Amino acid sequence: YMENASIIRRDLSNFGLTVYGGENAPYVWIKVPESMNSWTFFDHLLLKANVVGTPGSGFGAAGEGYFRLSAFNSRSNVRLAMDRIGEIS
């Protein structure tokens, strides 16, 4: 899963997103674009890329403005998710 996290982190960074984590845990946090809150970003990824993650606000007020993706999936699904996010970035 850590290699999946590395792929997610690298690709999201290459798409111009600010990312945290994914180095010592299988979760990658994304700073959502300024024009969105964490739930708006959830809807954006779901509707445009068919990718699901966790809005940061689900972790409390301090999580607002962030979004979490998990690396707990198959390599092929991780690559597919990154391809889909890349298409909308």
N, C-alpha and C positions, 0 to 999 in steps of 0.2 A: 504493500500500500504506500510505502514511502516513495517508491519510484513513481507511482501515480501522482502523489502530491507534488513531486518535483516537476512532472510534466504540466500539471495544472498551473503551478506557480510560474513556470517559464513561459507558457503560452499566454496566460493572462497578462503578464508583464509585457510580452511582445505586442499584445493588443492595445497597449497603452493604459492599462488599468493599474492602480496602485494595490499591491498585494502584501499581505503579512502572513506569517506562519508557513506551514508546509515543510519546515526543515526538521523539526523535532517532534511533530505530531501530524497525523494524517488529515488535518483540516487546513484549508486555505481561506483566509479572510480577504474580502475585496472591499476597498473604499468605494462606495457607490458614487456615481457621477453627481455633481453638485445639484443638478436639476431634479434629482430623484430622492425619495426616502427609501428605506430598506424594503418596504412592501411594494412600492412602485417598481423598484428594480427586480423584485421577485416576479411581478406580473410581466415585466419586460422580457426577462429570460424565459419564462414559461411560454408566453404567447409568441414570441419571435424566434426562439431557439429550441423550444421544447426541452428545456433544462430546468431542473428543480434543485433548489438549495434552501437555506434557512435565512430568513430576514434577521438581521442583527437585533432588531427591537424585541425579538422573542427571548433575548437574553437579558432584557432590562433596558432602562433608559440609556445607559452608556453604550449599548450596542447599536443604537440608531445611527444610521449613516454607513453601516457596514453590512456585509452579506457573507455567509459562510458556505463553502462547498466542501464536501467530504471526498476523500480519495478511496473510500471503501466501495469499490466497484471493480469490474473487470477492466483490463487495459483497453480492450476494444471500445467499451462504453465511455471511458475517459477520453479517448482520442475522438470519438464521435461528438461528445459534448464540447470539446475544445474546438472542433471544426465548426460546429453550429454557432458557438459564441463568436468565433472569428468571423463568420459570415455577417453578423449583425454589428460588429465593432467598427 
